[in-house]
Amino acid sequence: MDPLLQYSFRRIAELERLLLVDVPETVWPAEVGLVYAQVESAGELPAHHQRRLKFHINRMWLEKMPVPAIVTAARSLAAAMEKYA
């Protein structure tokens, strides 16, 4: 197989693992809920994707990203996760 194609497959798999991290049931801070509520399509995602989305929102919150940027990123993540539903 072409080395560039192999690299591309490995990179895609790595990015999927980052997006589709395994997240156990947990209690999220209220701030996560506030941002999550602003993602219109979040409630339509399967439960495991909802947990993953909350995980990513929490991570961005802890990294002190501005709330509008978190909302924008969360909406983008939710749209990407819909493809894996």
C-alpha positions in Angstrom: 0.0 0.0 0.0 1.1 3.5 -0.7 2.9 5.0 2.3 0.9 8.3 2.0 -2.3 6.4 2.0 -1.2 4.4 5.0 -0.4 7.6 6.8 -3.8 9.0 5.9 -5.6 6.0 7.3 -3.6 6.2 10.5 -4.3 9.9 10.9 -8.1 9.4 10.3 -8.2 6.7 12.9 -6.3 8.9 15.3 -8.7 11.8 14.8 -11.7 9.5 15.2 -10.4 8.3 18.5 -10.0 11.9 19.7 -13.6 12.7 18.6 -15.1 9.5 19.7 -13.5 9.2 23.1 -15.0 6.6 25.5 -16.7 8.6 28.3 -18.4 7.0 31.3 -21.6 8.3 32.9 -20.6 11.3 35.1 -22.0 14.4 36.6 -21.0 17.5 34.7 -20.5 21.0 36.0 -23.4 23.5 35.5 -21.3 25.4 33.0 -21.2 22.4 30.7 -25.0 22.1 30.9 -25.4 25.8 30.0 -23.2 25.4 26.9 -24.7 22.0 26.0 -28.2 23.6 26.0 -27.1 26.0 23.3 -26.3 23.2 20.9 -29.7 22.7 19.2 -29.0 19.2 17.8 -27.3 17.8 20.9 -30.5 16.2 22.3 -31.0 14.2 19.0 -27.6 12.5 19.4 -27.3 9.0 20.9 -26.5 8.9 24.6 -22.9 7.9 24.1 -22.4 10.9 21.7 -24.1 13.2 24.2 -21.6 12.2 26.8 -18.7 12.7 24.4 -20.0 16.2 23.5 -20.2 17.1 27.2 -16.7 15.8 27.7 -15.3 18.0 24.9 -17.3 21.0 26.2 -15.9 20.4 29.7 -12.4 20.1 28.4 -12.7 23.4 26.5 -14.2 25.1 29.6 -11.2 23.9 31.7 -8.9 25.3 29.0 -10.6 28.6 29.6 -11.8 29.1 26.0 -14.3 31.9 25.5 -17.9 30.7 25.8 -18.9 31.8 22.3 -16.0 29.8 20.9 -17.0 26.7 22.9 -20.6 27.0 21.6 -19.3 27.2 18.0 -17.0 24.3 18.5 -19.6 22.2 20.3 -22.1 22.8 17.4 -19.4 21.7 14.9 -18.7 18.6 17.0 -22.3 17.7 17.3 -22.7 18.0 13.5 -19.7 15.7 13.0 -21.0 13.2 15.6 -24.3 13.0 13.7 -22.4 11.2 11.0 -21.3 8.5 13.5 -24.8 8.1 15.1 
